[in-house]
Amino acid sequence: MAKIKSFTNIEHELLPDFRKNMGLSESTEDVRKFFFYTVRDLFEQILEGSVHPEYEDISLVPDQEPPFTLSDRLKENEKLKELWDSSDLPHIINRFAEAAVNHYRHLEKHPEKTEAKIRQ
């Protein structure tokens, strides 16, 4: 049986700031930005700085399953490929993406809340 590597400890480290940032999001673009920052930080810790994701490398895509995409540049990274297939990394990113999509849809349905935050 293959051994699965777990990164839930890093997920738990990143979760409080992720939740805080989702709460501070004033627009759907903020949600996308904070999702990127969280996944970027996750990759930088897991890949020990061997890859430095750019904004266009990680995208929140609310209307697809899974609700995120990774650039070909990231998908072609050998270390990331190995970890993708032998760890809980895809599940962790999916959990962050699903939470971000929920907040994204909430902001889409309630633009008055976005307007209220902007006026403060």
C-alpha positions in Angstrom: 0.0 0.0 0.0 1.4 3.4 -1.0 2.1 5.9 1.8 0.2 9.2 1.5 1.9 12.3 2.7 -0.3 14.8 4.6 -0.1 18.5 4.6 -3.0 19.2 6.9 -0.7 20.8 9.5 0.2 23.5 6.9 -3.5 23.8 6.0 -4.4 24.4 9.7 -1.6 27.1 9.9 -3.0 28.9 6.9 -6.7 28.6 7.7 -7.0 31.4 10.3 -5.6 34.0 7.9 -7.6 32.6 5.0 -10.8 32.9 7.0 -9.9 36.4 8.1 -9.1 37.5 4.6 -12.4 36.0 3.2 -14.2 38.0 5.8 -12.4 41.2 4.7 -13.1 40.6 1.0 -15.1 43.5 -0.5 -15.4 42.0 -4.0 -15.3 38.8 -5.9 -11.8 39.9 -7.1 -10.7 40.1 -3.5 -11.8 36.5 -3.0 -9.8 35.4 -6.0 -6.8 37.3 -4.7 -6.9 35.9 -1.2 -7.4 32.4 -2.6 -4.3 32.8 -4.7 -2.2 34.2 -1.7 -3.2 31.2 0.4 -2.4 28.5 -2.2 0.8 30.3 -3.1 1.8 30.2 0.6 0.9 26.5 0.8 3.0 25.7 -2.3 6.0 27.7 -1.1 6.0 25.8 2.2 5.4 22.4 0.7 7.8 22.9 -2.2 10.4 24.6 0.0 10.8 27.6 -2.2 11.6 25.6 -5.4 8.6 27.1 -7.1 7.3 30.7 -6.8 3.8 30.8 -8.1 2.6 33.9 -9.9 -0.9 35.2 -9.8 -1.7 33.7 -13.2 -0.5 30.3 -12.1 -3.4 29.7 -9.6 -7.0 30.6 -10.4 -10.3 30.3 -8.7 -12.9 29.2 -11.2 -16.3 29.2 -9.4 -18.2 27.6 -12.3 -16.2 24.5 -12.8 -15.3 21.4 -10.9 -12.8 21.4 -9.3 -13.2 25.2 -8.7 -9.6 26.0 -9.4 -7.0 25.7 -12.1 -3.2 25.5 -12.0 -1.0 26.7 -14.9 0.9 24.3 -17.1 4.1 25.7 -15.5 3.0 24.4 -12.1 1.6 21.1 -13.4 4.9 20.4 -15.1 7.0 20.9 -12.0 8.3 17.4 -11.1 8.2 17.8 -7.3 4.6 19.1 -7.5 3.5 16.3 -9.8 4.9 13.7 -7.3 3.2 15.4 -4.3 0.0 15.8 -6.2 -0.3 12.1 -6.7 1.0 11.0 -3.3 -0.5 13.4 -0.8 -3.6 15.2 0.3 -2.5 18.4 -1.5 -5.4 18.3 -4.1 -7.9 17.9 -1.4 -6.5 20.7 0.7 -6.6 23.1 -2.3 -10.1 22.0 -3.1 -11.2 22.7 0.4 -9.8 26.3 0.2 -11.3 26.7 -3.2 -14.8 25.5 -2.1 -14.7 27.9 0.9 -13.6 30.7 -1.5 -16.4 29.9 -4.0 -19.0 30.0 -1.2 -17.9 33.5 -0.2 -17.6 34.5 -3.9 -21.2 33.5 -4.5 -22.3 35.2 -1.4 -20.7 38.5 -2.5 -22.3 38.0 -6.0 -25.8 37.6 -4.5 -25.4 40.5 -2.0 -23.6 43.4 -3.7 -25.1 45.8 -1.2 -22.7 44.3 1.4 -19.8 45.0 -0.8 -21.0 48.6 -1.2 -21.4 49.0 2.5 -17.9 47.9 3.2 -16.5 50.2 0.5 -18.4 53.2 2.0 -17.0 52.6 5.6 
